[in-house]
Amino acid sequence: MDLSEIATNLEELARNVRTTTLSAKSTEVLFFSEISSRCQEVCDRLAAWEASRKRSSCVYIVQATDDTDHNECQRSFVKARIAKVGNRAYSRSNDPSRSFYVGSSSSLAKRIREHLGFGHPRTYALHMSQWAGGLDGGVEMQFFLFDAKVKQKVIQAIEDGLWQRYRPMFGRQGAK
């Protein structure tokens, strides 16, 4: 086994992450009480934003707003997951955290629609419309768009680094 070759590959990946530039960033705040009424508006805006930068990849972070009781969110989520509310494929639950989810997607509006609870029910996602509608507070979603030339392994390394930093309450660290 040649560990120096592994180290060289990791060093190259780290160099690629370090020199990657952000193409654009955006933020959306959505209160739980507005999920149903504003889902289409938010997803349309994200689709237009993403379309303005063809074939790009996006990394995103979903966090509780300051006025949100994230422990209550976790209880509500776990209750919905156990009861299989809406026959949905809920993400896994981790330790409590202000951060809900860290992910990446090349189809951002579709993925956020799934997290909001209006996408395919069998896709692992937050499905917030199924458990958060009666809760106070909401989420702040931050989106980081990268040019299409950025390799998927670099996007995955960025997502993994954010996952390690934020330790989201839901989901799992992405496949390597």
N, C-alpha and C positions, 0 to 999 in steps of 0.2 A: 504494500500500500504506500502510495506516494502522497504524503500529507502536504508537501510543498506545492503540488499541483492544485490541490483543493484550496489552499491558502491563496494562491495566485488568482484563481477564479473568483474567490470572494473579494479580493482586493480590487479586481477589475470591476466587479459589480458595484462595490462601494464607490469607486471613481465615477462610474456612470451615474449613480444616484446623486453624488455630489455635484456633478456638472449638468444635471438635467434642469431645465428652466420651466417654470410654470407658464402655461400659455394664457390662462385666465382663471379667475376665481369669483365665486358668487356665494351669497348667503340667502337663505329663506328662513323666516320664522313662521311657524304655524302653531296656533293654539289648538289643543285637543278638541275644543268645542267647534272648531272650524274645519275639521278634517273633511267631512262630507261636502260641505258647501264650497270649499276652496281647492279641493284636490285637482280638479280639471284645470283651473287657472294656474296653479303652481306647476303642474306637469307641462302645460302648454308653454309657459315661460321657459322652463328648463329645456324643452325640446327645441325651441327657437334659439336659445343661447348655445346649445350644443351643436345645432345645425350650422351655425355661423362659423364653426371650426370643424370642417369635414374630417371624418374618420379619426377622431381623437378619443382618448381614454380619460376617464374621470375617476378620481379617488374622492370619497366623501366621508364625512363624520356627522353623525346624528347625536346631538346632546340635548339634555333637559335644559329648559330655560331656567333662569334664577328662581322663579316663583313656583317651580315644579318639585313636588315631593317624589324624588326618584325611588325611594323605598316603596311608596304606595304604587308607583308605576310597576315595579317589579312584582309586587303581590298581585296586582290586577292581571298582568301578563301571564304569570305562572298559573293563576286560576283559570284563565281562558285557555291556556295551553293544555292543562290537565283535562278540562271539560271538553276539549276539542271544539270550541266555539267556532261556528261557521265551517267546520270540517277543514280547517286551515292547517298548513304545514308551518308551525311556528319555529322560529330560530331557537337555539338552546339558550338557557338562562345561566348566567355566570354570577360572580360576586357583585354586590351592589356598586353602582358607579353613576356619576353624573352623565357619563358617556353611554349612549344606548347602543351604537353600532358604528363600525368602521368597515367600509367596503370599497369596491371598485366596479366599474361597469363601462362598457362601450355603448350602452343604450340607457342613458341616465334617466330620462323621463319614465321609461317603462319600469325601471328598477325602483324608483321612488314611488310610483303608483302601487307597486307590490308592497312596499313597506307601509304605505298609508292604508292598505287593505282593499285595494280595488283592482288588483292584478289577478293572475291565476292563483287559485286557492292552494294548490299543491306545491307552489314554489316557496322554499324556505325564506321567510321574511318576517318583519315585525308585525304586520297586519294590524296596525294601530286602530283602525276603525272598529275592530272587533273587541277591544278592551279598554281603550283610553277615552272614549267619547264623554264619559261622565266625570272625568278627572279635571282638576284645576291645572293650569299651566299649559305647557306645550313643548315643542322642540325647536331647536335652532339647527338647521342643516347647512353645513359648509361644503362647498364643491370646489375641487381643484382640477382644472382641465389641463391635459398634457397633449402636445402635438402628436400626430399619428406616427411620427418617426421614432418615438420613444418605445423601446422594446418592452414586451409584456413582462419579462423577468425584472425589469427596472420598476415598472408600475407595481408589480407584486412586492418587491422589496420596500417600496415607499409605503404601500398599504400595511405590510407587516410591521414596519417601524412605527407607524401611527397606532397600530393595534397594541403594540408593546407599550407605547407611551400612554395611551388613553384607557387601556383595559376595559373595553366596553362591556356593559351589563348583559348584552344579548349577542348571539351569533358565535362564530368561531373564527379563529385566525385562518386566512385563506390558504389554499393549496399552494405548495411551492413549485 
